[in-house]
Amino acid sequence: MRPLVVVPVAALALLVTGCSASDPVNEDAPGREISKSVFGDQWPLTVDSGRLRCEGPQYHGAVTFEHEGKVYALNGPATVGKLGRSVSPIWADDPTAPGTKKALGPLVAEGLKFCRGTASSTQDTTAPPAE
């Protein structure tokens, strides 16, 4: 009798499909390119730029950030809706408070403007958001 190899093959299939080079992207979600130069010291990520989006009303204010084909969930609704991977790998440490991360709030607040329809998807913000 031959040994059963279904479990290892199924596990390998899950591993391979879970490690794609890029994540599914909602091209219709309102958003725009945004960069560290706009936010200055408030920029909470280790990458310099990406696309900030609101994923739509069905996701109740889910804000995501796309960089090099990978989509990251920036707030609770995006995490709960499984709309992106954890932001942890690109979340910057806060140099003023060792052991903590920089606040995502300013970036999320900017993304929520797209949810409310108060931001232009073509406008390039030149000043950081107000605290």
PLY file of the C-alpha trace (Angstrom):
ply
format ascii 1.0
element vertex 131
property float x
property float y
property float z
element edge 130
property int vertex1
property int vertex2
end_header
0.00 0.00 0.00
1.39 3.46 -0.97
1.63 6.20 1.68
-0.97 8.95 1.51
0.58 12.19 0.16
-2.57 14.31 -0.14
-1.89 16.41 2.96
1.65 17.50 1.99
0.53 18.30 -1.57
-2.44 20.34 -0.31
-0.22 22.21 2.15
2.27 22.99 -0.61
-0.53 24.30 -2.84
-1.72 26.62 -0.06
1.81 27.83 0.57
2.45 28.60 -3.09
-0.84 30.43 -3.66
-0.42 32.44 -0.45
2.97 33.77 -1.54
2.14 35.63 -4.72
4.38 38.46 -5.88
1.51 40.93 -5.78
-1.86 41.28 -4.13
-5.23 41.77 -5.80
-5.71 45.50 -6.34
-9.05 47.30 -6.46
-8.29 49.66 -9.35
-11.72 51.30 -8.97
-11.15 52.37 -5.36
-10.71 56.12 -5.03
-7.20 57.11 -4.12
-3.95 58.61 -5.34
-0.19 58.35 -5.25
1.25 59.75 -2.05
4.80 60.14 -0.80
7.04 60.78 2.16
7.87 64.23 0.77
4.25 65.28 1.40
4.18 64.20 5.05
7.75 64.88 6.10
8.47 63.66 9.64
4.86 62.45 9.99
5.42 59.77 7.31
4.89 56.48 9.19
6.30 54.00 6.67
9.73 52.73 5.69
8.95 52.98 1.95
8.98 56.40 0.27
5.75 56.27 -1.72
2.72 54.28 -2.82
-0.97 54.50 -3.61
-3.33 55.41 -0.77
-6.94 54.24 -1.19
-10.36 54.01 0.41
-11.77 50.64 -0.55
-15.41 51.69 -0.77
-18.54 52.06 1.37
-19.10 48.31 1.65
-15.89 48.19 3.71
-16.87 51.01 6.11
-13.86 53.29 5.74
-11.18 50.72 4.94
-7.92 52.47 4.06
-5.17 50.61 2.22
-1.71 51.46 0.91
-0.22 49.80 -2.15
3.52 49.62 -2.74
5.19 47.56 -5.48
2.10 45.42 -6.03
1.58 44.64 -2.35
-1.51 45.99 -0.57
-1.31 46.81 3.14
-4.26 47.32 5.50
-3.82 50.61 7.38
-6.82 50.55 9.70
-9.26 48.22 11.43
-11.89 48.03 8.67
-9.19 47.12 6.11
-7.75 44.47 8.43
-11.14 42.97 9.34
-12.18 43.00 5.67
-8.92 41.21 4.78
-8.22 43.85 2.14
-4.47 43.76 2.57
-1.57 42.25 4.40
-0.28 43.51 7.73
1.45 46.88 7.53
4.05 45.73 10.07
6.85 44.99 7.57
6.81 48.60 6.30
5.69 50.39 9.49
8.47 52.70 10.74
9.75 52.77 14.29
9.18 56.01 16.19
12.61 57.44 16.97
11.14 59.64 19.72
9.64 56.69 21.61
11.85 53.59 21.47
9.92 50.35 21.16
6.92 51.99 19.46
5.85 52.68 15.88
5.06 55.99 14.22
1.39 56.99 14.19
-0.58 55.81 11.16
-3.30 58.37 11.97
-2.25 61.13 9.55
-2.01 58.66 6.65
-5.33 57.02 7.54
-7.00 60.45 7.88
-5.82 61.32 4.38
-7.18 58.01 3.05
-10.54 58.57 4.76
-10.98 61.73 2.69
-11.49 59.43 -0.30
-14.16 57.50 1.62
-16.04 60.74 2.27
-15.47 62.04 -1.24
-13.64 65.12 0.04
-10.34 64.44 -1.75
-9.47 64.46 -5.40
-7.96 61.30 -6.85
-5.85 63.43 -9.18
-4.85 66.17 -6.72
-1.29 66.01 -5.42
-1.24 67.24 -1.85
1.74 69.51 -1.28
1.25 70.16 2.43
1.04 67.58 5.21
-2.35 67.07 6.82
-3.17 69.10 9.90
-2.68 67.32 13.20
0 1
1 2
2 3
3 4
4 5
5 6
6 7
7 8
8 9
9 10
10 11
11 12
12 13
13 14
14 15
15 16
16 17
17 18
18 19
19 20
20 21
21 22
22 23
23 24
24 25
25 26
26 27
27 28
28 29
29 30
30 31
31 32
32 33
33 34
34 35
35 36
36 37
37 38
38 39
39 40
40 41
41 42
42 43
43 44
44 45
45 46
46 47
47 48
48 49
49 50
50 51
51 52
52 53
53 54
54 55
55 56
56 57
57 58
58 59
59 60
60 61
61 62
62 63
63 64
64 65
65 66
66 67
67 68
68 69
69 70
70 71
71 72
72 73
73 74
74 75
75 76
76 77
77 78
78 79
79 80
80 81
81 82
82 83
83 84
84 85
85 86
86 87
87 88
88 89
89 90
90 91
91 92
92 93
93 94
94 95
95 96
96 97
97 98
98 99
99 100
100 101
101 102
102 103
103 104
104 105
105 106
106 107
107 108
108 109
109 110
110 111
111 112
112 113
113 114
114 115
115 116
116 117
117 118
118 119
119 120
120 121
121 122
122 123
123 124
124 125
125 126
126 127
127 128
128 129
129 130
